[in-house]
């Protein structure tokens, strides 16, 4: 994702089903109300829904929502129609028992759960997330405080509100100068990487294993003489020196011959992901079936022709130097951006509610799970490999989540103070760039947009302008 679009995406949008269209902002203690109309026996009756907002510490708020008894009755009737076919009443065919008979036998509470769900959802939509003054940045913690036939329905929702930010200095911020010089050593390293990518592997039969070799091995691990789960593999490809096995394992294979059986003693690290193995000594029996090594192509004009559009090695080196220069400049700008935003965050004051951080961390966890799925891996499998669980996983996300929130709030405040606007030409340029990123024609991309698309895209452009302002006004030291 484009870095600037990332900040807009992190800026509190997409709070899930509870807050699909919620805006982010701040709120003082207030009370609100909405007049609703509904048909009742072909006449219109004004119904009153009230909202009370009680500010808590750290930008949390307790919302008390009261809906009229008529709304509760309507929800109970809806619950009856939804559930009546599941309820048996002696003397009535299934689904035919009148509501008063069901309530007489089971009590009116039998319909309360579904009725409460319906009223909570409608109350949150109409009075909470539909209220432009409330800027909610977390899922609500809901508690029903009153549900009784003939009485108003009352529930509370504890939510996080977007904090105000006291913005620090954002123009002329000092930052360390980052070198973008490309040396001959940089070019040599890039060429060696290209040779590695174009290397072919050849079997070796006349020498023992050395560092860098690719070995094909069978192995089985034992602790106290007993094999352990996950400790066995056959025809496993292991590159010596890659560090992909337990520390000490690969080093002990150096010098081994083909078809030689080796006994390797190692100790699992104390912080090993599989807790049942952490800190324990193990013995692995290993057989080496094959040794391979990489054979690098000759470094000459022919190599340059094969891996590039250039005919000579000299031309290829020059093109690599130019490419590396562009990469370093781009990386330096990104690093400069991060350091500047970090400095501005440090110089600013904002009280971020824990619930807001938890919400962001949960969204980041969902994004990570989606990326894993694209690689054919489930989150459960990932947890099995890493020894994590969902709680630990989200806890790990929280420091990054807090940083993202702080950064987004800073950028949003800069755009607000600077009063950035977006011209039609800037908007068109942006959607052209987005179409290119998604490898779509401009017309096809435009067909995907609707009347609600322009706002978020304009937000992305304003974010870019804010970041450009911060970077371009910075003082390099």
ABEGO torsion letter per residue (X at the ends): XBAAAAAAAAAGBGAEAAAAABBBBBBBBBBBBBBBBBBBGGBBBBBBBBBBBBBBBGGBBBBBBBBBAAAAAAAAAAAAAAAAAABBBBGBBBGABBAAAAAAAAEAAAAAAAAAAAAAAAAAAAAAAABAABBBABBBBBBBABBBBGBBBBBBBBBBBBBBBBBBBABGBBBBBBBABBBAAAAAAAAAAAAAAABBBBBBAABBBBBGBBBBBBBBBBBGGBBBBGABBBGBBBBBGAGABBBGAAAAABGBBBGBBBBBBBBBBAABABAAABGBBBBBBBBBABBBBBBBBBBBAAAAAAABABABAAAAAAAAAAAAAAAAAAAAAAAAAAAAAAAAAAABBBBBBAAAAAAAAAAAAAAAAAAAAAAGBBAAAAAAAAGBBAAAAAAAAAAAAAAAAAAAAAAAAAAAAAGBBBBAAAAAAAAAAAAAAAGBBAAAAAAABBAAAAAAAAAAAAAAAAAAAAAAABBBX
